[in-house]
Amino acid sequence: MIAHLSGTVLTIKNISIVLDVHGVGYRVFCPQRILRELKAGDEISLHTHLAVREDAMDLFGFPTEDELELFTLLIGVNGIGPRSALGIIGLESIDKLLGAIAHGDIAYLTKVSGVGKKSAEKIVLELKDKVGRFDITNMEEFRHEDEDVLEALKTLGYRTDEAREALHLVPEEIKEQGDIIREALKLLSRQ
C-alpha cells in the first residue's frame, strides 16, 4: 500500500494531480481546496489512501494525517464512496466539517457536501462519537440559527457560498437573527 508521497506537481486536472516522484508519475485525487492552491512545479507531500476496486486502483492524497483519517472514516459509512468522501472533505475546512458532525448539523452537511439528507444522517450517526479523537480545540462552533439566516439570504437571491462567507464575518456578539441578517446584508452590499 502507498501511504505517503512527496514530489513535484506535473499537471493539475479537475480533481487530481500528477505527482512526479523520482521520475514516476502518480495520479492522485485531492480535495478541491488543495487543488486551488497548487500550480505545476510545486513541491508537495501527501498522506495517501489507495482505493482498490475491481476495475481501478485510485490514489487519494491529503496534506494532513487528520484529513486522511477523516477520509477513512467517511468511506467506512455505508453509501459514501471515495469520490463522495473526497468531495465532502474538499469543500470546507476539516474543523468546520468536524464541527458539523459533532453537533449533528445535518442541514449544514447537506449544504456543504451536496450529499442527501439520508447520507448526512448516516454520517452524523456513525461518526459523531468518533470525531472526539481529533484535536477539537480548533473546532469551530456553529450558531444553529445561522442556517435559518442562510436560507433567508438565499431567498433574497444570494448564492450559498457568498451568504455563508458573509455570515462568517458577522461578529459573534450579534445574536438576534434580524441583526445577523442586517449585518450580513451590509457585508454583502460591499462586495
C-alpha positions as CSV (number, residue, x, y, z in Angstrom):
1,M,0.0,0.0,0.0
2,I,1.2,3.5,-0.8
3,A,0.9,5.5,2.4
4,H,2.8,8.7,1.6
5,L,4.2,10.5,-1.4
6,S,6.4,13.6,-1.8
7,G,7.2,15.1,-5.2
8,T,6.7,17.7,-7.8
9,V,3.3,18.6,-9.3
10,L,3.4,17.9,-13.0
11,T,-0.2,18.6,-14.0
12,I,-3.4,19.6,-12.4
13,K,-6.8,18.3,-13.7
14,N,-10.3,18.6,-12.4
15,I,-9.9,16.6,-9.2
16,S,-6.5,15.2,-9.5
17,I,-2.8,15.9,-9.9
18,V,0.0,14.0,-11.5
19,L,2.8,13.9,-8.9
20,D,6.4,13.2,-10.1
21,V,8.1,11.1,-7.5
22,H,11.7,10.4,-8.7
23,G,10.6,10.0,-12.3
24,V,7.4,8.1,-11.7
25,G,4.1,10.0,-12.2
26,Y,1.3,9.1,-9.8
27,R,-2.2,10.3,-10.4
28,V,-3.5,11.4,-7.0
29,F,-7.1,12.6,-6.4
30,C,-7.0,15.6,-3.9
31,P,-9.6,17.9,-2.2
32,Q,-10.6,20.9,-4.3
33,R,-9.4,23.4,-1.8
34,I,-5.9,21.9,-2.1
35,L,-6.0,21.9,-5.9
36,R,-6.9,25.6,-6.0
37,E,-3.7,26.4,-4.1
38,L,-1.4,24.3,-6.3
39,K,0.4,25.0,-9.6
40,A,2.7,23.0,-11.8
41,G,6.2,22.8,-10.3
42,D,5.1,23.0,-6.7
43,E,6.7,20.5,-4.2
44,I,4.1,18.7,-2.1
45,S,3.8,15.9,0.5
46,L,0.7,13.9,0.7
47,H,-0.7,11.2,3.1
48,T,-2.4,8.8,0.8
49,H,-5.1,6.1,0.6
50,L,-5.1,3.5,-2.1
51,A,-8.7,2.5,-3.1
52,V,-8.7,-0.8,-4.9
53,R,-11.8,-1.8,-6.9
54,E,-12.4,-4.5,-9.4
55,D,-11.8,-2.1,-12.3
56,A,-9.5,0.5,-10.9
57,M,-6.9,1.5,-8.3
58,D,-7.2,5.1,-7.3
59,L,-4.9,7.1,-5.0
60,F,-6.3,9.8,-2.8
61,G,-4.0,12.3,-1.2
62,F,-4.3,14.7,1.7
63,P,-1.9,17.2,3.2
64,T,-2.5,16.2,6.9
65,E,-3.0,12.9,8.7
66,D,-6.2,14.2,10.2
67,E,-7.7,14.7,6.8
68,L,-6.7,11.2,5.7
69,E,-8.2,9.8,8.9
70,L,-11.4,11.6,8.4
71,F,-11.5,10.4,4.8
72,T,-11.0,6.8,6.0
73,L,-13.9,7.3,8.5
74,L,-16.2,8.7,5.8
75,I,-15.6,5.9,3.3
76,G,-16.5,3.5,6.2
77,V,-20.0,4.9,6.2
78,N,-22.3,2.8,4.1
79,G,-23.1,4.6,0.9
80,I,-20.2,7.0,0.9
81,G,-17.6,6.1,-1.6
82,P,-14.1,7.6,-2.0
83,R,-15.1,10.2,-4.5
84,S,-18.0,11.4,-2.3
85,A,-15.8,11.5,0.7
86,L,-13.2,13.5,-1.2
87,G,-15.9,15.9,-2.2
88,I,-17.1,16.3,1.4
89,I,-13.6,17.0,2.7
90,G,-12.8,19.3,-0.2
91,L,-15.4,21.9,0.2
92,E,-14.8,23.1,3.7
93,S,-12.0,23.1,6.3
94,I,-11.7,20.0,8.4
95,D,-12.6,22.0,11.5
96,K,-15.9,23.1,10.0
97,L,-16.7,19.6,8.9
98,L,-15.8,18.0,12.3
99,G,-17.9,20.7,14.0
100,A,-21.0,19.9,11.8
101,I,-20.6,16.2,12.6
102,A,-20.1,16.7,16.3
103,H,-23.1,19.0,16.6
104,G,-25.3,16.7,14.5
105,D,-25.8,19.5,12.0
106,I,-27.4,17.6,9.2
107,A,-28.6,20.7,7.3
108,Y,-25.1,22.0,7.2
109,L,-23.7,18.7,5.9
110,T,-26.2,18.5,3.1
111,K,-25.5,22.1,2.0
112,V,-21.7,21.8,2.3
113,S,-21.1,18.4,0.8
114,G,-24.0,18.0,-1.6
115,V,-24.9,14.7,-0.1
116,G,-28.6,13.9,0.6
117,K,-30.3,14.1,3.9
118,K,-30.2,10.3,4.5
119,S,-26.4,10.2,3.8
120,A,-25.9,13.2,6.1
121,E,-27.9,11.4,8.8
122,K,-25.8,8.3,8.4
123,I,-22.5,10.3,8.6
124,V,-23.6,12.0,11.8
125,L,-25.0,8.8,13.3
126,E,-21.9,6.7,12.6
127,L,-19.2,9.4,13.1
128,K,-20.5,11.7,15.9
129,D,-18.8,9.6,18.6
130,K,-15.6,9.1,16.6
131,V,-14.7,12.8,15.9
132,G,-13.6,13.1,19.5
133,R,-10.3,11.6,18.6
134,F,-9.4,14.7,16.5
135,D,-8.0,17.8,18.1
136,I,-11.2,19.6,18.7
137,T,-9.8,22.7,20.4
138,N,-9.8,24.4,17.0
139,M,-13.2,23.1,16.0
140,E,-15.5,26.0,15.1
141,E,-18.7,26.4,17.0
142,F,-21.9,26.6,14.9
143,R,-24.7,29.0,15.5
144,H,-27.6,26.9,14.6
145,E,-29.7,30.0,13.8
146,D,-27.2,30.7,11.0
147,E,-28.9,28.0,8.9
148,D,-32.2,29.9,9.1
149,V,-30.4,33.2,8.3
150,L,-28.6,31.4,5.4
151,E,-31.9,30.3,4.0
152,A,-33.2,33.9,4.3
153,L,-30.2,35.3,2.4
154,K,-30.7,32.7,-0.3
155,T,-34.3,33.6,-0.6
156,L,-33.1,37.2,-1.2
157,G,-31.1,35.9,-4.2
158,Y,-27.6,35.4,-2.7
159,R,-25.6,32.3,-3.6
160,T,-24.9,29.8,-0.7
161,D,-21.2,30.4,-0.8
162,E,-21.4,34.2,-0.7
163,A,-24.1,34.2,2.0
164,R,-22.1,31.7,4.1
165,E,-18.9,33.8,3.7
166,A,-20.8,36.9,4.9
167,L,-22.2,35.0,7.9
168,H,-18.7,34.0,9.0
169,L,-17.8,37.7,9.0
170,V,-20.7,38.7,11.3
171,P,-19.3,39.5,14.8
172,E,-20.1,36.8,17.4
173,E,-21.6,39.3,19.8
174,I,-24.5,39.9,17.4
175,K,-27.0,37.2,18.5
176,E,-30.5,38.2,17.2
177,Q,-31.4,36.7,13.8
178,G,-32.7,40.1,12.5
179,D,-29.5,41.8,13.5
180,I,-27.4,39.0,11.9
181,I,-29.4,39.3,8.6
182,R,-28.9,43.2,8.6
183,E,-25.2,42.8,9.3
184,A,-24.8,40.1,6.6
185,L,-26.7,42.3,4.1
186,K,-24.3,45.2,4.8
187,L,-21.3,42.9,4.2
188,L,-22.9,41.5,1.0
189,S,-23.7,45.0,-0.4
190,R,-20.0,46.0,-0.1
191,Q,-18.9,43.1,-2.4
